[in-house]
Amino acid sequence: MRSILLIDDETETSAVLAQSLQRFGFHVETAGTLEVALRVLEQPRFNAVLLEFNLRSGRKARPRTGAGLEVVRRLRATGMMTPVLIFTAMEGELYVRASLEAGADDFILKTDGIPHLLTRLRAQIGRSKSLCRDSESETCNL
């Protein structure tokens, strides 16, 4: 079963999305803050990460614009090549460019819907598996 880490501080949105992904055969773990996400990611065990662009740093903190990109930067700094898909309501070229430059593999708007997300998610996981088969990298955790 493919395993996804869903990082979003909107608990209701996260719960609905997790249920949808589970119906399509994904095992989903969730993290609601930047700190929890970074702690969970210390043990590489996910086929992909779905990440909100804006995240709270703690439970009571306000969301910080672009805080999700800190997760991407830290993952890439460790050499971890797990596909990271930014899944957000933040629309505009500036957000797309910042996400991709930080090391994200894809940028998807929440308004695009679940079928679009599933297609992009499966494509990223498929490419990642292919790259890992051809590599002896210890960062391939699939």
Biotite code that builds the C-alpha atoms (Angstrom):
import biotite.structure as struc

atoms = struc.array([
    struc.Atom([0.000, 0.000, 0.000], chain_id="A", res_id=1, res_name="MET", atom_name="CA", element="C"),
    struc.Atom([1.309, 3.450, -0.896], chain_id="A", res_id=2, res_name="ARG", atom_name="CA", element="C"),
    struc.Atom([1.883, 5.677, 2.115], chain_id="A", res_id=3, res_name="SER", atom_name="CA", element="C"),
    struc.Atom([1.257, 9.435, 2.131], chain_id="A", res_id=4, res_name="ILE", atom_name="CA", element="C"),
    struc.Atom([2.090, 12.055, 4.726], chain_id="A", res_id=5, res_name="LEU", atom_name="CA", element="C"),
    struc.Atom([-0.539, 14.793, 4.589], chain_id="A", res_id=6, res_name="LEU", atom_name="CA", element="C"),
    struc.Atom([0.660, 18.023, 6.204], chain_id="A", res_id=7, res_name="ILE", atom_name="CA", element="C"),
    struc.Atom([-2.127, 20.565, 6.653], chain_id="A", res_id=8, res_name="ASP", atom_name="CA", element="C"),
    struc.Atom([-3.135, 22.630, 9.661], chain_id="A", res_id=9, res_name="ASP", atom_name="CA", element="C"),
    struc.Atom([-6.813, 22.734, 8.658], chain_id="A", res_id=10, res_name="GLU", atom_name="CA", element="C"),
    struc.Atom([-8.001, 19.620, 10.508], chain_id="A", res_id=11, res_name="THR", atom_name="CA", element="C"),
    struc.Atom([-11.407, 19.348, 8.825], chain_id="A", res_id=12, res_name="GLU", atom_name="CA", element="C"),
    struc.Atom([-9.930, 19.675, 5.337], chain_id="A", res_id=13, res_name="THR", atom_name="CA", element="C"),
    struc.Atom([-7.178, 17.242, 6.245], chain_id="A", res_id=14, res_name="SER", atom_name="CA", element="C"),
    struc.Atom([-9.659, 14.638, 7.556], chain_id="A", res_id=15, res_name="ALA", atom_name="CA", element="C"),
    struc.Atom([-11.818, 14.791, 4.414], chain_id="A", res_id=16, res_name="VAL", atom_name="CA", element="C"),
    struc.Atom([-8.801, 14.561, 2.131], chain_id="A", res_id=17, res_name="LEU", atom_name="CA", element="C"),
    struc.Atom([-7.321, 11.666, 4.127], chain_id="A", res_id=18, res_name="ALA", atom_name="CA", element="C"),
    struc.Atom([-10.608, 9.736, 3.836], chain_id="A", res_id=19, res_name="GLN", atom_name="CA", element="C"),
    struc.Atom([-10.710, 10.324, 0.083], chain_id="A", res_id=20, res_name="SER", atom_name="CA", element="C"),
    struc.Atom([-7.139, 9.126, -0.377], chain_id="A", res_id=21, res_name="LEU", atom_name="CA", element="C"),
    struc.Atom([-7.787, 6.056, 1.776], chain_id="A", res_id=22, res_name="GLN", atom_name="CA", element="C"),
    struc.Atom([-10.747, 5.131, -0.439], chain_id="A", res_id=23, res_name="ARG", atom_name="CA", element="C"),
    struc.Atom([-8.319, 5.070, -3.360], chain_id="A", res_id=24, res_name="PHE", atom_name="CA", element="C"),
    struc.Atom([-5.908, 2.718, -1.635], chain_id="A", res_id=25, res_name="GLY", atom_name="CA", element="C"),
    struc.Atom([-3.479, 5.044, 0.124], chain_id="A", res_id=26, res_name="PHE", atom_name="CA", element="C"),
    struc.Atom([-2.366, 4.747, 3.733], chain_id="A", res_id=27, res_name="HIS", atom_name="CA", element="C"),
    struc.Atom([-2.464, 8.327, 5.078], chain_id="A", res_id=28, res_name="VAL", atom_name="CA", element="C"),
    struc.Atom([-0.768, 9.817, 8.121], chain_id="A", res_id=29, res_name="GLU", atom_name="CA", element="C"),
    struc.Atom([-1.416, 13.442, 9.017], chain_id="A", res_id=30, res_name="THR", atom_name="CA", element="C"),
    struc.Atom([0.570, 16.226, 10.633], chain_id="A", res_id=31, res_name="ALA", atom_name="CA", element="C"),
    struc.Atom([-1.054, 19.517, 11.588], chain_id="A", res_id=32, res_name="GLY", atom_name="CA", element="C"),
    struc.Atom([1.943, 21.713, 12.388], chain_id="A", res_id=33, res_name="THR", atom_name="CA", element="C"),
    struc.Atom([5.417, 22.392, 11.102], chain_id="A", res_id=34, res_name="LEU", atom_name="CA", element="C"),
    struc.Atom([7.045, 20.836, 14.174], chain_id="A", res_id=35, res_name="GLU", atom_name="CA", element="C"),
    struc.Atom([4.998, 17.628, 14.004], chain_id="A", res_id=36, res_name="VAL", atom_name="CA", element="C"),
    struc.Atom([5.687, 17.280, 10.283], chain_id="A", res_id=37, res_name="ALA", atom_name="CA", element="C"),
    struc.Atom([9.434, 17.625, 10.744], chain_id="A", res_id=38, res_name="LEU", atom_name="CA", element="C"),
    struc.Atom([9.421, 15.083, 13.584], chain_id="A", res_id=39, res_name="ARG", atom_name="CA", element="C"),
    struc.Atom([7.406, 12.536, 11.574], chain_id="A", res_id=40, res_name="VAL", atom_name="CA", element="C"),
    struc.Atom([9.662, 12.980, 8.540], chain_id="A", res_id=41, res_name="LEU", atom_name="CA", element="C"),
    struc.Atom([12.762, 12.020, 10.534], chain_id="A", res_id=42, res_name="GLU", atom_name="CA", element="C"),
    struc.Atom([11.812, 8.401, 9.787], chain_id="A", res_id=43, res_name="GLN", atom_name="CA", element="C"),
    struc.Atom([11.515, 8.134, 5.987], chain_id="A", res_id=44, res_name="PRO", atom_name="CA", element="C"),
    struc.Atom([8.592, 5.832, 5.314], chain_id="A", res_id=45, res_name="ARG", atom_name="CA", element="C"),
    struc.Atom([6.369, 7.666, 2.859], chain_id="A", res_id=46, res_name="PHE", atom_name="CA", element="C"),
    struc.Atom([5.917, 7.310, -0.874], chain_id="A", res_id=47, res_name="ASN", atom_name="CA", element="C"),
    struc.Atom([4.916, 10.983, -1.120], chain_id="A", res_id=48, res_name="ALA", atom_name="CA", element="C"),
    struc.Atom([4.216, 14.080, 0.944], chain_id="A", res_id=49, res_name="VAL", atom_name="CA", element="C"),
    struc.Atom([1.198, 16.337, 0.376], chain_id="A", res_id=50, res_name="LEU", atom_name="CA", element="C"),
    struc.Atom([1.984, 19.696, 1.903], chain_id="A", res_id=51, res_name="LEU", atom_name="CA", element="C"),
    struc.Atom([0.051, 22.916, 2.511], chain_id="A", res_id=52, res_name="GLU", atom_name="CA", element="C"),
    struc.Atom([1.987, 26.049, 1.487], chain_id="A", res_id=53, res_name="PHE", atom_name="CA", element="C"),
    struc.Atom([1.004, 27.867, 4.701], chain_id="A", res_id=54, res_name="ASN", atom_name="CA", element="C"),
    struc.Atom([1.416, 26.093, 8.032], chain_id="A", res_id=55, res_name="LEU", atom_name="CA", element="C"),
    struc.Atom([1.188, 26.889, 11.701], chain_id="A", res_id=56, res_name="ARG", atom_name="CA", element="C"),
    struc.Atom([4.418, 26.434, 13.613], chain_id="A", res_id=57, res_name="SER", atom_name="CA", element="C"),
    struc.Atom([2.472, 25.334, 16.707], chain_id="A", res_id=58, res_name="GLY", atom_name="CA", element="C"),
    struc.Atom([-1.123, 24.484, 17.570], chain_id="A", res_id=59, res_name="ARG", atom_name="CA", element="C"),
    struc.Atom([-2.039, 28.016, 18.682], chain_id="A", res_id=60, res_name="LYS", atom_name="CA", element="C"),
    struc.Atom([0.141, 29.942, 16.257], chain_id="A", res_id=61, res_name="ALA", atom_name="CA", element="C"),
    struc.Atom([-1.240, 31.668, 13.185], chain_id="A", res_id=62, res_name="ARG", atom_name="CA", element="C"),
    struc.Atom([-0.406, 30.146, 9.790], chain_id="A", res_id=63, res_name="PRO", atom_name="CA", element="C"),
    struc.Atom([2.809, 31.546, 8.310], chain_id="A", res_id=64, res_name="ARG", atom_name="CA", element="C"),
    struc.Atom([2.871, 32.267, 4.602], chain_id="A", res_id=65, res_name="THR", atom_name="CA", element="C"),
    struc.Atom([5.230, 29.821, 2.936], chain_id="A", res_id=66, res_name="GLY", atom_name="CA", element="C"),
    struc.Atom([6.054, 27.911, 6.138], chain_id="A", res_id=67, res_name="ALA", atom_name="CA", element="C"),
    struc.Atom([5.417, 24.641, 4.303], chain_id="A", res_id=68, res_name="GLY", atom_name="CA", element="C"),
    struc.Atom([8.408, 25.392, 2.121], chain_id="A", res_id=69, res_name="LEU", atom_name="CA", element="C"),
    struc.Atom([10.616, 25.034, 5.181], chain_id="A", res_id=70, res_name="GLU", atom_name="CA", element="C"),
    struc.Atom([9.612, 21.358, 5.253], chain_id="A", res_id=71, res_name="VAL", atom_name="CA", element="C"),
    struc.Atom([10.617, 20.975, 1.599], chain_id="A", res_id=72, res_name="VAL", atom_name="CA", element="C"),
    struc.Atom([13.971, 22.691, 2.115], chain_id="A", res_id=73, res_name="ARG", atom_name="CA", element="C"),
    struc.Atom([14.822, 20.559, 5.146], chain_id="A", res_id=74, res_name="ARG", atom_name="CA", element="C"),
    struc.Atom([13.876, 17.338, 3.338], chain_id="A", res_id=75, res_name="LEU", atom_name="CA", element="C"),
    struc.Atom([16.011, 18.215, 0.337], chain_id="A", res_id=76, res_name="ARG", atom_name="CA", element="C"),
    struc.Atom([18.921, 19.298, 2.555], chain_id="A", res_id=77, res_name="ALA", atom_name="CA", element="C"),
    struc.Atom([19.031, 15.768, 3.999], chain_id="A", res_id=78, res_name="THR", atom_name="CA", element="C"),
    struc.Atom([19.067, 14.269, 0.499], chain_id="A", res_id=79, res_name="GLY", atom_name="CA", element="C"),
    struc.Atom([15.596, 12.749, 0.840], chain_id="A", res_id=80, res_name="MET", atom_name="CA", element="C"),
    struc.Atom([14.038, 12.418, -2.599], chain_id="A", res_id=81, res_name="MET", atom_name="CA", element="C"),
    struc.Atom([10.470, 11.556, -1.560], chain_id="A", res_id=82, res_name="THR", atom_name="CA", element="C"),
    struc.Atom([8.073, 13.379, -3.917], chain_id="A", res_id=83, res_name="PRO", atom_name="CA", element="C"),
    struc.Atom([6.615, 16.504, -2.316], chain_id="A", res_id=84, res_name="VAL", atom_name="CA", element="C"),
    struc.Atom([3.435, 17.933, -3.768], chain_id="A", res_id=85, res_name="LEU", atom_name="CA", element="C"),
    struc.Atom([2.271, 21.338, -2.587], chain_id="A", res_id=86, res_name="ILE", atom_name="CA", element="C"),
    struc.Atom([-1.528, 21.122, -2.248], chain_id="A", res_id=87, res_name="PHE", atom_name="CA", element="C"),
    struc.Atom([-2.878, 24.555, -1.416], chain_id="A", res_id=88, res_name="THR", atom_name="CA", element="C"),
    struc.Atom([-5.466, 27.247, -1.983], chain_id="A", res_id=89, res_name="ALA", atom_name="CA", element="C"),
    struc.Atom([-2.692, 29.796, -2.572], chain_id="A", res_id=90, res_name="MET", atom_name="CA", element="C"),
    struc.Atom([-3.099, 30.699, -6.225], chain_id="A", res_id=91, res_name="GLU", atom_name="CA", element="C"),
    struc.Atom([-0.587, 32.496, -8.409], chain_id="A", res_id=92, res_name="GLY", atom_name="CA", element="C"),
    struc.Atom([2.699, 32.156, -10.233], chain_id="A", res_id=93, res_name="GLU", atom_name="CA", element="C"),
    struc.Atom([4.667, 33.515, -7.261], chain_id="A", res_id=94, res_name="LEU", atom_name="CA", element="C"),
    struc.Atom([3.547, 30.587, -5.067], chain_id="A", res_id=95, res_name="TYR", atom_name="CA", element="C"),
    struc.Atom([4.194, 28.011, -7.782], chain_id="A", res_id=96, res_name="VAL", atom_name="CA", element="C"),
    struc.Atom([7.668, 29.346, -8.488], chain_id="A", res_id=97, res_name="ARG", atom_name="CA", element="C"),
    struc.Atom([8.608, 29.587, -4.785], chain_id="A", res_id=98, res_name="ALA", atom_name="CA", element="C"),
    struc.Atom([7.437, 26.005, -4.201], chain_id="A", res_id=99, res_name="SER", atom_name="CA", element="C"),
    struc.Atom([9.323, 24.513, -7.114], chain_id="A", res_id=100, res_name="LEU", atom_name="CA", element="C"),
    struc.Atom([12.476, 26.511, -6.348], chain_id="A", res_id=101, res_name="GLU", atom_name="CA", element="C"),
    struc.Atom([12.358, 25.231, -2.748], chain_id="A", res_id=102, res_name="ALA", atom_name="CA", element="C"),
    struc.Atom([12.429, 21.656, -4.086], chain_id="A", res_id=103, res_name="GLY", atom_name="CA", element="C"),
    struc.Atom([8.784, 20.651, -4.379], chain_id="A", res_id=104, res_name="ALA", atom_name="CA", element="C"),
    struc.Atom([7.983, 18.258, -7.211], chain_id="A", res_id=105, res_name="ASP", atom_name="CA", element="C"),
    struc.Atom([4.536, 19.597, -8.037], chain_id="A", res_id=106, res_name="ASP", atom_name="CA", element="C"),
    struc.Atom([2.050, 22.340, -7.157], chain_id="A", res_id=107, res_name="PHE", atom_name="CA", element="C"),
    struc.Atom([-1.672, 21.575, -7.124], chain_id="A", res_id=108, res_name="ILE", atom_name="CA", element="C"),
    struc.Atom([-4.548, 23.853, -6.193], chain_id="A", res_id=109, res_name="LEU", atom_name="CA", element="C"),
    struc.Atom([-7.113, 22.464, -3.774], chain_id="A", res_id=110, res_name="LYS", atom_name="CA", element="C"),
    struc.Atom([-9.806, 23.715, -6.144], chain_id="A", res_id=111, res_name="THR", atom_name="CA", element="C"),
    struc.Atom([-8.525, 21.327, -8.847], chain_id="A", res_id=112, res_name="ASP", atom_name="CA", element="C"),
    struc.Atom([-10.265, 18.450, -7.064], chain_id="A", res_id=113, res_name="GLY", atom_name="CA", element="C"),
    struc.Atom([-9.459, 14.903, -5.999], chain_id="A", res_id=114, res_name="ILE", atom_name="CA", element="C"),
    struc.Atom([-9.298, 13.277, -9.485], chain_id="A", res_id=115, res_name="PRO", atom_name="CA", element="C"),
    struc.Atom([-6.637, 15.791, -10.556], chain_id="A", res_id=116, res_name="HIS", atom_name="CA", element="C"),
    struc.Atom([-4.721, 15.292, -7.294], chain_id="A", res_id=117, res_name="LEU", atom_name="CA", element="C"),
    struc.Atom([-4.811, 11.490, -7.664], chain_id="A", res_id=118, res_name="LEU", atom_name="CA", element="C"),
    struc.Atom([-3.475, 11.665, -11.215], chain_id="A", res_id=119, res_name="THR", atom_name="CA", element="C"),
    struc.Atom([-0.562, 13.905, -10.237], chain_id="A", res_id=120, res_name="ARG", atom_name="CA", element="C"),
    struc.Atom([0.141, 11.924, -7.046], chain_id="A", res_id=121, res_name="LEU", atom_name="CA", element="C"),
    struc.Atom([0.271, 8.594, -8.895], chain_id="A", res_id=122, res_name="ARG", atom_name="CA", element="C"),
    struc.Atom([2.522, 10.096, -11.567], chain_id="A", res_id=123, res_name="ALA", atom_name="CA", element="C"),
    struc.Atom([4.993, 11.426, -8.990], chain_id="A", res_id=124, res_name="GLN", atom_name="CA", element="C"),
    struc.Atom([5.075, 8.135, -7.081], chain_id="A", res_id=125, res_name="ILE", atom_name="CA", element="C"),
    struc.Atom([5.574, 6.203, -10.323], chain_id="A", res_id=126, res_name="GLY", atom_name="CA", element="C"),
    struc.Atom([8.504, 8.404, -11.377], chain_id="A", res_id=127, res_name="ARG", atom_name="CA", element="C"),
    struc.Atom([10.018, 8.143, -7.913], chain_id="A", res_id=128, res_name="SER", atom_name="CA", element="C"),
    struc.Atom([9.846, 4.329, -7.958], chain_id="A", res_id=129, res_name="LYS", atom_name="CA", element="C"),
    struc.Atom([11.487, 4.268, -11.377], chain_id="A", res_id=130, res_name="SER", atom_name="CA", element="C"),
    struc.Atom([14.317, 6.558, -10.254], chain_id="A", res_id=131, res_name="LEU", atom_name="CA", element="C"),
    struc.Atom([14.908, 4.504, -7.116], chain_id="A", res_id=132, res_name="CYS", atom_name="CA", element="C"),
    struc.Atom([15.088, 1.248, -9.083], chain_id="A", res_id=133, res_name="ARG", atom_name="CA", element="C"),
    struc.Atom([17.848, 2.788, -11.181], chain_id="A", res_id=134, res_name="ASP", atom_name="CA", element="C"),
    struc.Atom([19.714, 4.205, -8.179], chain_id="A", res_id=135, res_name="SER", atom_name="CA", element="C"),
    struc.Atom([21.655, 2.832, -5.253], chain_id="A", res_id=136, res_name="GLU", atom_name="CA", element="C"),
    struc.Atom([20.797, 5.901, -3.184], chain_id="A", res_id=137, res_name="SER", atom_name="CA", element="C"),
    struc.Atom([20.083, 5.404, 0.499], chain_id="A", res_id=138, res_name="GLU", atom_name="CA", element="C"),
    struc.Atom([17.544, 8.229, 0.270], chain_id="A", res_id=139, res_name="THR", atom_name="CA", element="C"),
    struc.Atom([15.124, 6.073, -1.739], chain_id="A", res_id=140, res_name="CYS", atom_name="CA", element="C"),
    struc.Atom([12.685, 5.006, 0.926], chain_id="A", res_id=141, res_name="ASN", atom_name="CA", element="C"),
    struc.Atom([9.947, 3.351, -1.142], chain_id="A", res_id=142, res_name="LEU", atom_name="CA", element="C"),
])
